[in-house]
Structures are given as C-alpha cells and as structure tokens.
C-alpha cells in the first residue's frame, strides 16, 4: 500500500475532504492522510482490533480511538470529551504526525459505517485507503449497541423493546433524550442496513479496498483474523501480537445515579456545577478522573442481564431479510451461521 499525503491549506469545517482536494495558497503543508480506517460496527470487536493493530511496529493509530471527523453527521454536536474533536482538516491530520516514516497510519471511528457521508469523504480524502468492517448478527448487535448507548448517555430508555418502539416518534423529533448528541443514532433499524452500508463504501472506493469481517470469526480466532487484516494492510503478518478483549458490554444499575455521575463529570446544571467546583478545588485533576471512573465501574455499572429471548426472536424475524440479502451480497451463508434458517 503506497503511503498517501495531501497538500492542505486552511480548510473550513463544512467539507473536510473537498478542502483537502482543493489545497490552498496560505500555510500549505504536506501531511499524511490515513492509509486505512476501521469503519465499524461498534460493539463488534473493533476496540480490540484497534488496540491489537496499534501494537504492530509498522502501524500507527492515534488516540483517542474515535475521531468522528469524516462523518458530517457527527460534527455538529460533539460530546463533551477531554480535548474535544478536530474542527479542521489541519487539526485532524495533525493527529497522525507522530507516525514514523514507513508506518501505515489509520484511525477507527465505528460510526463511519452507519454514516451517510463518511464513505464519500474518505474516498475524496484518501482514495487509496483501505477500510475494515466488522459485522455482527443483528439482534445481538442491537442489544449490545443499546446497552452502550445507555452507558454513554445517548439513550435514556433502558428497555430495548421500548427504545426500538420509540423509533417512529424519534423520526419526528419526539422522545429524544435531552443530552443526546446525535439523535439519529437512536433509530436502531438504520444500524443494521448492512448491504446499503457496504455498498456505499464499495462504490466510493472499490470492493478490493473493503475488507468485511464477521464478528463470530473474530471471536473464535482473533489471532488468525488479525493476521488476515495485517496482510490486507500490507504489513508483516508474522509480527508478534498480543490478543486482547476490550470494551466489554455492561448494564446501568440505576439510570438516576448514572445521570448524576455524568452531570458531575461534565458540570451540567447548577447543582452539578457546584458539586464539580467543590471537587475541583479539593482534588487534583487525575485523581478526580480516577474517582469518577471508579464510581462508575463499582457503583453505576453491572453485568448485563440475560437477553430477552422473545425480543431476540422478534428482532431476528424482523431483520431476516437483511441477513438474507447480506448472505447473497457477500456470497457467504450467514443465514445458517447466525441461525436464521431455524426461525420458523
């Protein structure tokens, strides 16, 4: 894979990829652009994949993992995270500057696959880039995604069946939680339009530039899958690797307590601002963060309950057509692999 660079001026935030293609007359520099992207899905092993690839000597991936920059839908209301997100193409590409000569550079934003705009933006910015996608059986994927949304304050409805039933109202702008960064993400059915998502990337780039992995294969033998990814990226696939399991699914014990910890952490509302101000005055920054994380993991979160098998069956029946279409599109029998041939 040939290393890619782009001449960059001082782009606006409206169309980062178009700005990259246009360049500029003032402050022009030559910057590396990503050689590859882990584009999704969330809750499908992508964090483990990111961490394992980051440990390869021929690969550089910046922190934080999720950069979000090339998805237009994710740039209007960035969540209140330390450091925020890149506002310009210069800031985005600066994240890859620490890479050594000869390293492949990549990033992992798992909502690029869901995004309507990311595939085109990636193709305009880095037309030779390679894209890695991980797909998971729809019902288990949506269950884990919903738990993740509740954990990250995007969703306040803790019951998956009720959250999915709200989709119609939410399409009309009703029933949106007050602190949701990206309301459209709460339209759960849009996350499992697998063929539509893959087609966007394969048409914007080429089929050869998109590697589709199946979550079941990655769970069964993540070392073998990881080495296939290394070959796809053109790096040494015999390099020593340490397999990891990251980003485990958790459930929220108490929605009210969960929101209180979040309010204190971001300083939202007069009461939480007062509490945060007191904590800030009395404790060092690093200790505050560790204390909040400890509170979340020991008090707020717990292991998720067993799935509602009736709901899982209902979701599988609802999305059986998508699985059948995906099987034909990938020429692999996912209907049998995921048990959709036994639904009756």
N, C-alpha and C positions, 0 to 999 in steps of 0.2 A: 504494500500500500504506500503510495507516494505521499510524503508529508505535504500538507497544504498550508498556504499562507494567503493573506488578503491585505490589500492596501486600504487602510482605514483613515477617514478624516474624523470629523466630529459629528457623528450621526445623531439624529433625533430618536425618540423612543417609539415612533409610530410604526416603522417597518425596519427592524434591525437588519434583515437580510438584504433588502433593497439598498439600504445605506452602505452595506459592506460592498455591494457590487459597484456602487457609484463612486466610492472613494471620496476624495476632497482635496482642496488646494492648501488647507491650513492644518498644521500639526499632523501631517501624514506620516504614518509609521507602517512598517511591515510586521504583521502579527500572525502567529499561528492560529488556525481555526481547528476545531475538533476533527480528529480522524474518525471518531466513532461516537455513537450515542447508545446508551441503554434507554430505550424509549417507553418501556412499560412491560407489563402491568404492575401496579403496586400490589403488595401482599402476595407476590408470586416468586419470591426468592431473589428479587432484584437487588436488595440491600446486601445480601450475602455475595451475589455476583460482583457487585461494585467493590466490596471490601477485598475479595479474593483477587480481582484484577488489579486493584490498587497496589497489591503486594508484589506484582510482577515487575522485575527490574527494567523491562522495556516499555512499561506503561506508566503514564501519569494521569491521575484523575484528581481534580481539586476537591477541597472541602469548602462548604458543605456539599453533600451528595446532590440534593435537589436544587438546581439553579433556576428553572422555570422560564428563563429569558426568551426562548424562541417560541413560546406559546402565547399568542396575543391575549387569549382569554385569562391568563394567569398574571398579567402585568398591571391590570387596573387597580387591584386591591391587594397588594402584597401583605401577607400576615406579619404580625409584629415579632419577627425573629431577630436575634442579635446580628447586627451588620446589615440587615435588610437584604435586598436583592439588587443585582446590577440594573442601573437605569439606562445605560447607553451601551452601545456595542464596544466601545473602548473599555468600559468597566468590565464587561463580560469577558472579552478576550484577555484582559489583564490577569484573569484567574488562571490562565494556562501558562503564564510567563515562567513560573518556576520549573517547568519541564526541561529536562536535559536534552541536548541535541541527539537526535536519533530515536527518542522515545515517541511512542504513539500517545496522543492525548485524546481524552474522551470525557464525557460527562454523562450523568444518569439522572434524568428527570422522567419519572414514571408516568406522568400525565401527558407527555408528548403523544402517546398513542391515542389517548382519548381526545386530544385537542384537534379541532378542525383546521388549525392554521400551522401547526408545528412542522408537518411533513414538507410543506412548500417552503417554509422559512429555512429549514435545514438544507433543502436542495439548492436554494439560492445562495446560502452562505458557504456551504461545503458540498459541492456537487459530487465529489468523490467519496464522501463519508460512507461508512457502513453503520447499519442500525441493527440492534439486537432487541428482540421482542420475546417476552415470556408470556405464554397463555395458560390459563388455569380453567378448570371446569367451572361453568358459570355460577352454579348455586353456591359452591364453597367459596368461590372468589367474592361474590357479593356479600356473603356473610362476613368474611374477614375484612372486606372493604368498609362495610358499615361499622364494624367494631373500631376500625382505625379512624373513621370519621368522627365517631363519638369521642374517642380518646383525644383527638386533635381539635375538638371544639367546632368542627364543621357541622356536625349533626347533634341535635339535642333529643331527638326521638330515639330512645334506647331499644325499642322493639322493632326488629327488622321488618316484620309484616306491615306494621303501621307506617313505618318510614317509606316503604315501597308504595303503599296505598296513597300516600300524600303526593305522589308524583304529578298527578293531574293538576292539583291545586298549585303546586310549586311552579309548574309551567306557566301559570297565570300570575306568578309573583306572590302567591299567598302561602302562608305557613312556612316562611323562610326564617330560620333562627336568626336572632338579632346580630350575632357575632360571626356569621358565616362569611368567609372571604369570597368564595366563588359559588354562588347559589346553583349554577347549572350542574355542578358536580353532584348535587342531590337527586338528579334524575338518573336513578340507578340503571335503568334499562339502556341508557346510552353508553355505559361502560362495557357492555357485552355485545356490541355490534362488531364482532371480530373481523368478519370479512371486509366490511366497509373500512375499518381502521387499517387493516393490512393493505388494502387496495390503494389507499391514499399514499402510503409510503412506497409501495412498489411502482406506482405510476409516477410519483415525483422523482424517484431515484431510478432504480431498476430492480427486478426481482433478485438479481445476483448480489445486490448490496444489502439485502434484508435477510437476516438470519432469524428464523422462527423456532423458538424452543418451547417445549411442553413441560409445564411445571412438574408433572409426575416423573418425567425422565430425570429432571434436575434433583428432585427429592431422592430418587432411587440411587443415583450415582452421580453426585455433583462434581466429583473429580473428572470423570470421563466427559461430562458435558462441558466443564470448564476448559478442558484441553481442546475440545472441538471449537470453542469460542476463540481460543488463542490462535488456532490455525486460521480461522476466519479473519482474524485481525492481522495476521502475518507476523506474529511474534513467536518466540521459541516456545513450543508446546511441551518441551521436556523440562522446563524450569521447575524447581521445587515449589510446591504450593501448599498452603495450609488451609484446609476446608473449614468453613465457619457456618454457623447458623445465626442469623441476625434478625432484628425487628420482629420478635415473637408477638403473636396476637394476644391481646389482653382485653378484659372487660372492665367497665367502670362500676365500682361498688355503689357509689352514690352520686347521682348527677348534680345534686346541690353542692356537695363537697367538692366535686370535680370543678364546677364553675367557680367556686370560691378560690381554690388554689390557682386557677387560671387568672382570675381577676387580680389577685395579689401579684402574680408573676408579671403581668403586663401593665398593672396600675390603672385598671379601668374602673371608673366610678369614684365618687368622693370618698367612700368608706375604704375601698381598696387602696386608693392613693394615700390615704392617711396611714394605713397599716404598712404599705410598702415604704413610705417615707420613714417611719419609725425603724423598720427592719434595716433599711439602707443606712441609717445613721449609726446603728449599733453593730453591724456586722460587715466584714469585708465582702467584696463582690463575689469572689469564688466560693466563699462559704455560703452565701445566700443561694447561689445556684445549686450547690450540692444539697443544701437543706430542702429546697423545693423539690428537687428530683427525688430525694429520699422520701419526702412526704407523699409524692405521687405514687411511687412504687410500693411503699409499705402500707399506705392508708387508702389511697384512691383506687388503685388497680387490683385486680384479682384475676385468676384464671377464668377464661370464658366458660360459660355453661355448655353442656352438650347441645348440638344443633337441634332445632325443632324439625324432626324428620318429616312431619306433614308439610311444613312450609318448604323444606328442601325438595320434596317430591313435586310440589306445586310449581316451584321455580324451574325445576328440570323439565317439566312438561311445557312450561311457558317458553323456554328457550331451546327446546329440542330442534326447532327449525334452524336456529343459528348454528348449532353444533353439526347438524347435517350439512349445511352449506359450507362450514369450515372444513369438514372432512373432505368434501369434494374439492374445495379450493386448494388445500394442502396435499391432497391425494394421500391422506392417512386416515385410517378408521378410528376417529376419535369417538364415534358413536358407541363402539364396543369398549374402547379403553375407559370411557367415563360412565359406562353402564346405562347409556340411553337406549340401548336395544332391549332393556328389561323393564321399561316403564309401563308397558301395557297399553 
